[in-house]
Amino acid sequence: MAMKIKYTTRIFLLLILSILSTVSVNAEKPLENKISIWFGTRDIKHSPTAESITSITDILDYYDYSNGYPAYEYLGFASHQWWNNYFETDVRVTLNSSLRPNSLYLKGIYKTHKNFGFSVLYNLIPQNLRLSDVFIDYQPKVNTYIRQTDGKYFFNYDHCLGLGVYIPLDFKFLHLNISLNAGLDHTFAFNRTVYLTAHDTNYRAIYDYNFESTNSLFLFPEMEFNIDIFTSQKMCFGLQIQSSWLGMYKNQPYTLKKSEWTNENNVSSHIKLPPQFITKFEFDGGLYFRW
């Protein structure tokens, strides 16, 4: 409680000083709160390995990496707060084209100097897996069914936890925030079962995929550019542009149990292929309001 009172007192004093000041908003004036809204795109790509063209299925090749729906176009909302001269927090949430929650971004910042600090972040990244595409060229030709409520395509998520350096640069009406982060990406284990039935035959098969949890190191630079359009002693309104790039080597090992005709005639194999290099690039633009 004492800590909350201390923070509230500091914020109240800063507000009083800003009202009494006759100087327009500049780089020396603390900004306690900021909310923003933007629209952007997320392009995720990967580099297939030589094994991708063999009979062994690399599941990473069936993630929807580029121009997919609905994972890679988003509407974003953010709240950035300056708690005092040292601590800041940044919270971002994006919605997909169906206006459903799509990703989550949390960052805490500790500034040792005016233009330098350290950060810790958590980033939840959606991955859209089109598992039914594995069976497009399957012989005999079959109808593919996946026993899940969200159908043939489903989301899996990468959980990124990292540390970084934070460099804020403030000018009269321009604000540039640069971050360089690195950390660990974790994908939890999950299961998918595929049922196959052939056209005009009594053929039946079950493919049971049990994917293992994975850990990968990532590099994650970010940039945010703000331009103040209108300022007063009480508020500021402007345009915002953000961009980020994430890179990591990742694999997705799994155990596949195949059953044809009856469950007694199943063959089980464990698949683990070399990591692929995956990148995520985001670019968005929107509006912000500070007070």
N, C-alpha and C positions, 0 to 999 in steps of 0.2 A: 504494500500500500504506500509506504514511504517513497519507493521508487517511482510509482505512478504520479504521486503528488509532485515530486521533483521535476519530472518531465512536463507535467501540466503547467507548472509554474514557469518553466523556461519558455514554453511555447506562448504562454500568455504575455510574458514580458516582451518577446520578439514581436508579437502582434501590436502591442502598445507602441513600441519604437517605430514600427513601420507606418503607423497612422500619424504619428507626430512628425515624421521625417518629411521634408519638402523636396527631397531628391527623388527623381524617378527611379524605377526599378533598374538595378545594375548588378554586376557580378558580386558585389559585396553584400547584397541583401539576401538573407536566408529565405529559402522557399520551403515551407513546411509540408505542403500537400500538393499532389498532382494526380489527376485522373486523365486517362486517354482512351481513345477508341480508334481502331484502324482496321484495314482490310489488307490481306496479303496472300501469298502463295508459298507453299513448302514443296521443294523438289528434292526427292530422295533418290539417289542412284547407287549402283554397285558395280563392281568389276568381276564378272564371272570367271571362275577358274576353268582349267582344262577339263576337269572332271565333270563340269556342268553338261557337257555334250555326250557323256557316256550313259549307260543304262542305269547308273546310280543317280537317284533323284536328290539334288541339292535343294532343300526347301527354300533357301534364301533366294533362289531364282524365281520363286513364285510369290514373293512379296511384291506388292504393287508399288514400284519404286518411283514412277514418274507419270505425271498427268493422270493420276488416279482419282476416283470418286468414292467416297467424299472426303478422303483424308487430307488432301493437299491444297485446298482453298479454305480460308478461315476468316472469321470475324473475331477481332481481339479486343479485350478490355484489360486495363492495367491500373494499378494504384501504386504510386511511389511516394514514400513518406520519409521526411527528414526528421528524425526524433530529437536529435541535437547535433552538435558540430561534428560528432564522430560516427553515429550510427544511422544507417539508412536501410529501408526494406523496399523490395520491388516484388509485386505479385501480379502475375499475368495469367489470364484464362482465355482460351480460344474456343470458338464454336465452329462446327463444320457447316456445310451448305444446308443441312437439315436443322440447323440451330440447336444441335446437341453438343454437350461438352466434348472437346476434342483433345486438348492438351493443357498441362498445368506447369507453371514456371514460378519458382520461389527463390528469392535471393536475399541474403543478408550481407550488409556491407559495413566494414569498420575502416574509417579513414584515419590514417596516421598523420597526414598532411592535407592541406586544402585540395591539392591536385593528385593525391595518391592514396590508395587504400587496398585492403584485401577483402575478398568475398568468399562466401560459401553458397552453393546453389543446389537446387533439386529441380530436374526437368523431366517431365513425363511426356514421352514422344509416342504417338500412335503409329502402328505399322499395320497395313491392310494386307492380309494373307488370302490369296485366291487359290486355295488348295484344289479346287475342282479342275483348274487348268492342267494339273498333272496328268489327268486322264483324257484330255482332248483327243490324243492320237492312240488311245488305248485300243487294243484288239482282243476280243471282238468289240465292236462299237457298243457302248453302254450308255445308259442314263446314270448320272452320278448324283448321289444324295448324301448330304452330310448331316449327321444327327446332332444338330445344334439349332437353337431358336433363331439365330441370325442368318441361317441359310448357308450358301456356298462360300460366301466371303465373310471374314470376321476380323476384328481388331485384336492385335496383341500389342503390348506396350513395352517400350524400353524405359527403364528407370535409371536416370543419370544423376549421380551425386558427385560434385566436384568442388575444387578450390581454385581461386584465381586472383589476379591483380585487377584493380579498378582504377581508371584514370579519368576523372571528370575535368573538362576544360570549359570554363564559363567566360563569355565575353558580354558585351552590352546587350545584344539581342540574339546571340548565337550560343548554343550549348551542345557540346560534343562529349559523349560518354563512350569510352573504349574499355573493353574487358577482354582478358585472355584467361580462359579457364581450361582446366584439365581434370580428369577424374576417372571414375569407374562406372561403366554401363552394365546394368544387370537386367536379364530377362528371366522371369520366373518360368518354371516348368509348366507345361500345359498338355492337354490331350485332345485329339480329334479323331473321330471314327467316320470312315467313309463306306457307304453301302453301294455296291455296284449291281446293276441288273442289265442284261443284254436285251436288245430289241428282238422280239419274236422268238425268244429262246427261253429255256428255264435256267439259264446261267445265273449264278449268284456268287458274290464275293464280298468279303469284309476286309477292309484295310484299317488297321488300328494303329494310329501314330501316337507315340508317347515321346514328347519333346523334352529334352533335359534343360535345366537352367544353365545360363551362360553368363560369363563375365568378360568384359572387354574394356581396354583403356581407350579414352577418347580425348581429342583436342577440340576446343570450342571457343573460337574468337567471336566477339560481338561488337557492334557499333550502333549507337543511337544518336541521331542528329535532330536537334530542336531549333526552330526559328520562331522567335516571339513576333507576333503580328500586332497585338494590342497589349499595352501594359498600363497599369495604374499603380497607385500605392497599395491597393488591396488585392489585385488579381492580375493574371496574365493569361493570354489566349494565343495559341500558335499552331504551327504545323510540325508534324513529327515523321521522321523516316527512320526505319530500323532495318538492320540486316545482320545475319549470323551464318556461320558455317560450322558444321560438326563433322569430324572425320574419325573413323575407327576401323580396326580389323575385327571381323565378327564371323563366327560360325554357328550353326544351329544343329547340334547332334541330336539324333532321335533313335528310338527303337521302333521298328515296323513289324507288326505281326499280321501276316496275310492268311486268310482262310477262304478257301474255295469249296463250294458245295456244302461242306459241313465243317463245323468248328474243330473236328478231330484232325482234319487234314491241313493244319496250319504250319507255316514256315516263319520263323522269327529271325530277324537279322538286326544288328546294331550298325547304324550308319554314322560316321564322323568324317567329314571332309575338311580340307584346309580352309582357313579363314578367308573371307572376301573383304575387300576394302569398300566400306560404305560411307557415303557423304550425305549430309543434309544441308541444304541451302534455303534460307528464308529471306524474303524481302517483303516489306509492307510499309504502308503510309497511312496517316490519319491526322487526327486533331488531338490537342491536349489543353487542359485548363489547370492553372496553378493558382494557389492562394495561400 
